[in-house]
Amino acid sequence: MVALDVVIVSYQCREMLRECLDSLRAHAPSEPMQVFVVDNGSTDGTIEMVRDEYQEVDLTPLARNLGFSAANNIAIRKGRGEHVLALNPDTIVLSGTLDHMLGLMRSRPDVGIAGCQLELPDGGFDHAAKRSFPTPLSALAHFSGVGRREGAPAQLAQYRAPDVERGEVDAVNGAFMLMRRADLEKIGLFDEAYWMYMEDLDLCFRFQAAGWVNWFEPNVSVMHVKAGTSGKLRAPKLNAAFHYGMFRFYRDHYASERNPAVNGAVYAGILTKLGMSLVAVAVRRRRRL
């Protein structure tokens, strides 16, 4: 039986995907693994590169960009492995990581989703590897930068879960999410209403609500080229998808328990942030030109 299905969604990222697939070849687990790539309509040669250089990979080329959740689900449904790893194409798997993480899942039947250390190309730590579920206060502190400062009060810094060195967290990052297939099928796959962004947080929320533990494991790593596929400056469509994800996550998981006035303020804040973000990106693009 296949122990691990690795599912990767690609879009216009040929060289990064090549590095990711090379790392999976070089650092495969000791147990059988199958790699699935679903491509969201790339035109940069990604499809041809996978087809020509990685015959062992199960490739599904799509005619158009269905989004991250839908494409992941296509690959997940094709597989039969005991475990499923949702892996971003802008990652590089390091030696021993997959065996260690599979061992963790087998030793901890209470863990629903496990994520490892995400290492930035400069050697720094990607704080998005472990997170608390956002609250209006923590989200405001995070996006304003106050919550990301050294020594920020716990209630402001909780978005990035600074107090957890190893162990249970609310959420891990979608760049590396390891799950048991049986548990994933019980909870439900990625919510396809999230075109891109926040689908990982939503899945972690649903696992936790069903009684599972989400686990951050810092003893092994993958390298993560943050924003490697989306770019440092989000296109308007991606920016809208990011903020829609914030809106939908709040609406689905929090709004029913909050005062309507609070909900209105949160929705207005998300809309305001979207407007500010679109303006800021436009200005930065103009400056670059």
Backbone torsions as a table, in degrees:
resi	resn	phi	psi	omega
1	MET	NA	141.4	176.0
2	VAL	-69.0	128.4	-179.5
3	ALA	-81.8	-31.1	-171.7
4	LEU	-143.4	124.8	167.5
5	ASP	-101.1	121.7	175.1
6	VAL	-100.3	121.9	-178.3
7	VAL	-113.4	128.0	-176.8
8	ILE	-129.3	131.3	175.0
9	VAL	-105.2	126.4	-177.7
10	SER	-118.0	151.8	173.6
11	TYR	-159.8	112.5	175.8
12	GLN	52.3	48.3	-175.1
13	CYS	-142.6	45.7	-171.2
14	ARG	-53.3	-51.7	-174.0
15	GLU	-71.0	-38.6	177.2
16	MET	-65.3	-42.0	178.6
17	LEU	-63.3	-39.2	177.4
18	ARG	-58.6	-45.1	178.6
19	GLU	-63.2	-39.6	179.0
20	CYS	-63.6	-47.7	-179.6
21	LEU	-65.9	-36.7	175.7
22	ASP	-61.7	-40.7	-179.6
23	SER	-67.3	-34.4	176.6
24	LEU	-67.5	-37.9	175.3
25	ARG	-63.8	-44.8	-174.8
26	ALA	-73.2	-30.4	-173.5
27	HIS	-126.8	42.8	177.7
28	ALA	-64.8	153.3	176.6
29	PRO	-71.0	167.0	-179.7
30	SER	-74.5	-13.2	178.5
31	GLU	-102.5	162.2	-176.8
32	PRO	-59.1	139.5	-178.5
33	MET	-135.0	142.9	172.1
34	GLN	-123.9	133.3	-179.9
35	VAL	-107.2	132.0	177.9
36	PHE	-118.1	132.1	172.7
37	VAL	-120.5	125.5	171.8
38	VAL	-111.7	119.9	-177.4
39	ASP	-102.2	129.8	-174.3
40	ASN	-89.0	46.5	174.1
41	GLY	84.4	34.7	179.8
42	SER	-64.0	148.6	176.1
43	THR	-124.0	15.5	-175.8
44	ASP	-103.4	12.7	-179.1
45	GLY	93.1	3.7	179.7
46	THR	-58.4	-46.5	-176.3
47	ILE	-63.1	-46.7	-179.4
48	GLU	-63.5	-38.7	179.9
49	MET	-62.6	-46.4	-179.8
50	VAL	-64.5	-43.5	-177.8
51	ARG	-62.8	-38.9	-175.0
52	ASP	-83.4	-35.0	-169.4
53	GLU	-106.2	-15.2	-173.8
54	TYR	-134.8	70.4	-177.5
55	GLN	-64.1	-21.2	179.9
56	GLU	-76.3	-12.2	-177.8
57	VAL	-86.8	135.6	174.1
58	ASP	-83.2	109.1	-174.2
59	LEU	-104.9	131.2	173.8
60	THR	-122.0	102.4	177.2
61	PRO	-86.2	129.5	178.7
62	LEU	-102.1	151.0	-177.9
63	ALA	-76.5	-22.3	-179.5
64	ARG	-147.1	169.0	-176.9
65	ASN	-81.7	104.6	-179.8
66	LEU	-84.2	-7.8	-177.4
67	GLY	98.8	166.8	-173.4
68	PHE	-68.7	-46.9	-176.0
69	SER	-64.8	-50.1	-177.4
70	ALA	-61.9	-41.8	-179.9
71	ALA	-66.9	-41.5	175.6
72	ASN	-58.4	-43.3	-177.2
73	ASN	-65.0	-34.4	176.2
74	ILE	-58.9	-46.8	-179.6
75	ALA	-67.8	-41.9	-179.0
76	ILE	-60.3	-42.1	-178.4
77	ARG	-68.9	-26.2	178.9
78	LYS	-74.5	-27.9	-174.0
79	GLY	-82.6	167.4	177.4
80	ARG	-134.7	10.3	-175.5
81	GLY	-67.6	156.1	179.2
82	GLU	-63.8	-37.4	179.0
83	HIS	-121.1	154.0	177.2
84	VAL	-123.5	128.9	174.8
85	LEU	-114.6	113.8	171.2
86	ALA	-84.4	116.8	-172.3
87	LEU	-127.8	131.2	177.1
88	ASN	-74.2	149.4	178.3
89	PRO	-72.0	-15.2	178.6
90	ASP	-94.5	34.6	175.9
91	THR	-119.8	156.7	173.5
92	ILE	-127.3	117.1	-178.0
93	VAL	-77.2	133.9	-177.4
94	LEU	-101.8	166.3	-174.3
95	SER	-59.3	132.3	174.2
96	GLY	82.8	-9.4	-173.6
97	THR	-64.7	-47.5	-174.2
98	LEU	-67.8	-42.8	177.5
99	ASP	-62.0	-43.1	-179.7
100	HIS	-61.8	-44.8	-176.8
101	MET	-70.4	-35.4	174.8
102	LEU	-65.6	-39.5	176.5
103	GLY	-62.4	-39.3	177.3
104	LEU	-60.6	-46.7	-178.9
105	MET	-62.4	-36.2	-179.1
106	ARG	-74.8	-29.3	-179.3
107	SER	-86.0	-14.9	-177.5
108	ARG	-127.7	83.6	-178.8
109	PRO	-65.9	-11.4	178.0
110	ASP	-83.0	-11.5	-178.1
111	VAL	-84.4	125.9	178.8
112	GLY	-92.0	-46.6	179.0
113	ILE	-131.6	133.0	178.5
114	ALA	-122.4	138.0	175.2
115	GLY	-126.6	150.3	-179.5
116	CYS	-105.6	-178.2	175.9
117	GLN	-63.6	134.1	173.9
118	LEU	-106.3	119.5	-175.7
119	GLU	-105.7	126.7	178.6
120	LEU	-75.3	158.2	-178.4
121	PRO	-56.8	-27.4	179.4
122	ASP	-85.9	6.1	179.6
123	GLY	91.9	-6.8	179.3
124	GLY	-75.8	171.8	-178.9
125	PHE	-97.2	131.2	175.3
126	ASP	-83.2	106.7	-174.9
127	HIS	-65.4	-15.1	177.4
128	ALA	-73.2	-4.1	179.2
129	ALA	-64.1	-26.8	179.2
130	LYS	-140.3	132.3	-174.1
131	ARG	-143.0	156.9	165.5
132	SER	-94.8	155.9	174.3
133	PHE	-64.9	137.2	-174.4
134	PRO	-69.4	144.1	167.0
135	THR	-115.8	163.1	177.7
136	PRO	-53.0	-41.5	-178.4
137	LEU	-68.2	-48.0	-177.0
138	SER	-67.3	-35.7	178.0
139	ALA	-66.1	-42.6	178.3
140	LEU	-61.6	-43.8	-180.0
141	ALA	-65.5	-38.4	-178.7
142	HIS	-67.7	-49.5	-174.4
143	PHE	-75.2	-21.3	175.1
144	SER	-82.9	-13.5	-179.8
145	GLY	94.4	-13.6	-178.3
146	VAL	-63.3	-42.2	-177.4
147	GLY	-73.1	-12.1	-179.0
148	ARG	-95.0	-4.4	-178.7
149	ARG	-74.8	149.5	174.5
150	GLU	-59.3	133.5	177.0
151	GLY	78.5	11.5	177.6
152	ALA	-63.0	141.5	178.4
153	PRO	-54.7	149.4	-173.9
154	ALA	-56.4	-39.7	-177.2
155	GLN	-69.1	-19.6	177.8
156	LEU	-94.2	-27.4	-176.1
157	ALA	-96.0	-0.4	-170.7
158	GLN	-64.4	-20.4	179.8
159	TYR	-54.5	-36.4	-178.8
160	ARG	-102.9	14.5	173.2
161	ALA	45.9	56.3	-175.0
162	PRO	-68.5	-19.5	-176.7
163	ASP	-82.2	-10.1	-178.2
164	VAL	-98.3	112.4	176.1
165	GLU	-87.8	-38.1	176.8
166	ARG	-156.9	133.5	175.8
167	GLY	129.9	-149.4	-171.3
168	GLU	-71.9	130.5	175.0
169	VAL	-134.1	165.3	175.3
170	ASP	-67.0	-44.8	-172.9
171	ALA	-149.2	149.7	170.3
172	VAL	-113.1	173.2	-172.6
173	ASN	-88.4	144.3	-179.3
174	GLY	-65.3	-9.3	176.3
175	ALA	-64.6	-28.2	179.2
176	PHE	-151.8	104.0	179.3
177	MET	-131.6	112.8	-179.1
178	LEU	-103.6	129.3	-175.5
179	MET	-140.2	157.0	168.6
180	ARG	-81.6	136.1	-178.5
181	ARG	-59.6	-42.6	-177.2
182	ALA	-60.6	-40.9	-179.9
183	ASP	-69.4	-41.3	-179.2
184	LEU	-62.0	-41.0	-179.6
185	GLU	-68.6	-29.5	175.7
186	LYS	-70.7	-44.3	-177.0
187	ILE	-73.3	-34.4	-173.3
188	GLY	109.4	146.8	-176.6
189	LEU	-75.4	-167.6	178.1
190	PHE	-60.0	139.5	178.3
191	ASP	-73.9	114.0	-173.9
192	GLU	-75.1	-4.9	173.2
193	ALA	-71.5	-19.1	172.0
194	TYR	-87.8	106.8	-178.7
195	TRP	-69.0	-44.3	174.8
196	MET	-161.9	139.6	-178.7
197	TYR	83.8	138.7	174.5
198	MET	76.2	-7.4	178.4
199	GLU	-66.4	-31.8	177.9
200	ASP	-69.2	-41.9	178.7
201	LEU	-63.6	-41.5	178.8
202	ASP	-62.4	-43.0	179.9
203	LEU	-65.7	-41.9	176.8
204	CYS	-61.2	-40.7	179.5
205	PHE	-61.5	-44.5	-178.6
206	ARG	-67.2	-37.7	176.1
207	PHE	-63.2	-46.6	-179.0
208	GLN	-64.1	-41.2	179.5
209	ALA	-62.0	-27.4	179.3
210	ALA	-87.8	2.9	174.1
211	GLY	102.8	3.3	179.3
212	TRP	-87.3	160.0	174.7
213	VAL	-99.5	134.3	170.0
214	ASN	-98.2	132.4	-165.7
215	TRP	-123.6	133.1	173.5
216	PHE	-104.2	124.1	-176.7
217	GLU	-117.8	104.5	-176.3
218	PRO	-87.0	-2.4	-173.7
219	ASN	-77.8	-12.7	174.4
220	VAL	-136.0	161.5	-170.6
221	SER	-138.9	160.7	158.7
222	VAL	-127.0	151.8	174.0
223	MET	-84.2	136.6	-177.1
224	HIS	-126.5	116.5	174.4
225	VAL	-84.2	90.9	-171.8
226	LYS	-58.6	132.1	-176.6
227	ALA	61.3	25.8	-177.6
228	GLY	-65.4	-30.5	-179.2
229	THR	-99.4	-27.9	-177.0
230	SER	-92.1	-20.2	-177.7
231	GLY	90.6	156.1	-178.5
232	LYS	-68.7	-31.9	178.3
233	LEU	-109.6	109.3	-176.6
234	ARG	-65.8	135.6	171.6
235	ALA	-65.1	155.8	-178.6
236	PRO	-52.1	-39.9	-179.9
237	LYS	-63.8	-41.8	178.6
238	LEU	-68.1	-38.8	178.4
239	ASN	-62.0	-43.3	178.1
240	ALA	-64.1	-40.7	179.5
241	ALA	-64.4	-39.2	178.7
242	PHE	-61.0	-47.2	-177.3
243	HIS	-75.1	-31.1	173.4
244	TYR	-63.9	-39.0	177.2
245	GLY	-60.2	-41.2	176.3
246	MET	-60.4	-46.9	179.5
247	PHE	-60.1	-48.4	-175.7
248	ARG	-66.2	-41.2	179.2
249	PHE	-60.2	-46.4	179.7
250	TYR	-63.8	-47.0	-177.8
251	ARG	-60.8	-42.4	-175.3
252	ASP	-74.8	-33.4	-169.2
253	HIS	-112.8	-17.1	-175.3
254	TYR	-123.1	-35.3	-165.6
255	ALA	-59.3	-36.4	-175.9
256	SER	-65.4	-20.2	-178.6
257	GLU	-103.2	4.7	-176.9
258	ARG	-112.7	158.5	175.5
259	ASN	-63.9	137.6	179.3
260	PRO	-53.7	-34.6	178.9
261	ALA	-65.8	-39.4	177.2
262	VAL	-64.5	-44.0	179.4
263	ASN	-59.6	-43.5	179.1
264	GLY	-61.5	-40.1	179.2
265	ALA	-65.6	-39.6	179.2
266	VAL	-65.2	-45.6	-180.0
267	TYR	-63.5	-39.6	177.8
268	ALA	-64.6	-38.3	178.7
269	GLY	-64.8	-40.3	178.3
270	ILE	-64.7	-43.2	179.3
271	LEU	-64.3	-40.7	178.1
272	THR	-64.0	-43.1	179.5
273	LYS	-62.8	-39.8	177.6
274	LEU	-59.6	-47.2	179.4
275	GLY	-59.6	-45.2	179.2
276	MET	-63.6	-38.8	-179.2
277	SER	-67.0	-42.3	179.0
278	LEU	-61.8	-41.3	179.0
279	VAL	-66.3	-44.7	-178.1
280	ALA	-62.3	-42.8	179.6
281	VAL	-65.1	-41.5	178.7
282	ALA	-60.8	-41.5	179.6
283	VAL	-66.0	-43.0	-179.7
284	ARG	-66.2	-36.9	176.1
285	ARG	-64.2	-41.9	-180.0
286	ARG	-64.4	-39.5	179.1
287	ARG	-63.8	-38.1	178.2
288	ARG	-63.6	-37.9	178.7
289	LEU	-69.8	NA	NA
